[in-house]
């Protein structure tokens, strides 16, 4: 089962017994999977040869009646298995995988605590599958589950570890209207030529950078 399905299932149960914040009316329908927890993808997914239809963690589903939906699975699934979760989809294509990393001990402990608290009223299978997906992508999962916990007033005893991101690093520089550059690492390609001090950001956005420093 995809992480999106687990979260959607969980949110659907809450929606049945609560009222919406905007108009105070009861929510009857189960909402779509939470966007913050779906895989990041470009507007147009890369074309992949038919021979490579193997197992992927990320799949982009196309529908006739709604927008495309990117979904992350854990463990990875093949084309047929992915479509079996969304039978109303007209097509599905794999999303090129982002660079992943293993969670640090503190991140793993926090994710376990967050998943246990958020899925406290679900079956044993749901938190187990959600945790597997979270540990496969600690950066995205921490952002997602911390947000959910905050919205629900859930607190845990583990000390949160900063999520590494170039935009939250003191070495991040954004001259003009650029997307931003690194002002510290010398192993990255230069942004504007051999004599320019700024360099292009790493592909993982600083998630595994050993020179990352929190903003001061």
N, C-alpha and C positions, 0 to 999 in steps of 0.2 A: 504493500500500500504506500502511496506517495505521501510525503510530509504534508503537502497541501490538503490531501483528503483527510488526514488525521486532524489537522487544525480546523478544517471546514466542519468536520463532524463535531468537534468540541464546541466551536462557536455556534453551530446550529442548535445544540442543546441549551446553551445559555439564552439564545434568542427566543426560544419557545416560552420561556418563563420570565422574560424581562421586557422592558419597553425601550423604544428607541429614544436617544437623547434629543433628536431634532423635533419630533412631533408628539411624543408620548404615546404612540400607538403600539400595540403588540406586533411583533414580527412573526409572521407565520411561515415564511419560506426560509429554507436553509440557504445561507449566503454562499457566494462563490468563494473559492480558496483565497486566503489572505494574501494580498499582493506582495507584502513586505517579505514573505517567506518563500516566494517563488524564485526560480533561477533568473539571474540577470541575462538579458539577451539583446542583441542589436535589433533594429527595426526589420531587417531581413536576415534570416539565418543563413549560414554558409551552406552551399551545396555540397553534399557528401555522396560519393559514388555508391551505387546500389550494393556493390560487393562489401561495403563497410557497414551494412545494417546489422550490427551486432548488438552489444549491450552498452547503453549509455545511461548516465545519471540524469541528464537533462533532456527533456523532449518538449517541442513546441507544437501545440495542438491548434488546428484550424477548424473553425465552425462556420456555418452558414448564417446563424442568427445572432452571433456575438463576436467580440474581439478574440484575437488569438490568445492562447493561454500557455505560458511557459511553466513547466512543472518539474520538480526535482524528485527523483526516486532513490530510495536506499533499501536494499541493494539495487544496482543498475539493472535495467530491463531491456529487452529487445523490442523491435517495432510492434510485433503482434501483441506482446504483453502490455505494452504502453497503451495501445488502442483499446485493449480489453477493459481498462479503467475508465475510458471515456468513449463509450460506444456511439455517442451522438456526434463525435468529431468526424469531419470529412477527410482529414489527413493529419499526419504527424511526422515531424522530422527531428532528428537529433540536434541538440544544441552543443556546439563545440565546448568542451569542458574548460572551466576556469582553472587556473593554477590553484591547487589545494595544498593544505598543510595539515599536519597532525596538531591536535589541541595540546596546549601546555597542561601540566597537572592541575593548575588552578582553574583553567578554562574548563577542563573536563569535569572537575568537581562542581563548578558553578552550573554547567549545563545539566548535570545529573539532578542537582537540587531544583533547578527551574522546571525541568520536565516533570519531575515527581510532583511538584506543587501544582503545576498547571493542569496535569492530567490526573489529579488525585481521584476524580470521580469516574474515570474511564476504565475500560477493561485492561487487563495486564498487557495485552498485545499492543495496544495503542501507544503507551509510553515507551515500550521497548523499541518499537519501530521508529518513533519520533526521536528517541535518543540516538539510534544508529544513524539517522539522517543528519542530526545535529553534529555529531562527532565527525562526520564526513566533511562538514563545512562549518567549522567553529566560528569563523568570522561572521558569516551571514546569520547563523543560528543565534549567536549571542545578541546581535542587534535586534533580531526578531523577538526572542523570548524575553529579553529585558524590557522591551516595549510592552509586551502583553502583560508581564508581571506588574509593571508600573500602572497600567490602566486598571488592573484589577485589585490594586493595593496589596499585592503579594510581596512579602519580604523574606529573604533567605539569609542564613547566617554566614555563608561563605563570602569572602572579600572579593568583590569584582576585580578582574584584571583588565587594564585598559585594552581595548580592541585596537590593534595597530592599523593605522590608516595614514596615508601620506597627508591627507588634508588636516589631520589632527597632530601632525609632527611639526616641531619647531623649525625644521629644515625646509618645509614647504614654502615655495615662493610662487606668486601669481602676478607677474608683471602685465600691465595692460588688461586685455580681455582674454588672456590665454587660459587654458585649462589647468595650468600649474606645472611647476617643475621642481626638481630636487636640487638643493643647494649644498649638499654634503657628500653624497656617494660619488666616488670617482670611477666606479665600474659600469656606470650607465652611459649610454650614448649621449653626446652633447646636443643641446637643444638647437643652437644656432651657429654651429661651426666650431672649429678647433680651438679658438681663443675665447669662446664664451664660457663663463663660469657655471651657468645652469645646465642641468642635464634632464633628459626625459625621465618621466616617472616609471618605476618598474611595472611589469604587467599585472602583478598581483596587488597593486595599489598600496604596497608597503606592509602587507599582512605578515610577511616573513622576514622583514628587514631587521638586521641586527644592529643597525645604527639609528633606529627609530627613537625619537625622544619626544616626550609629551610637550605640548605647547606651554610656554611660560607666560 
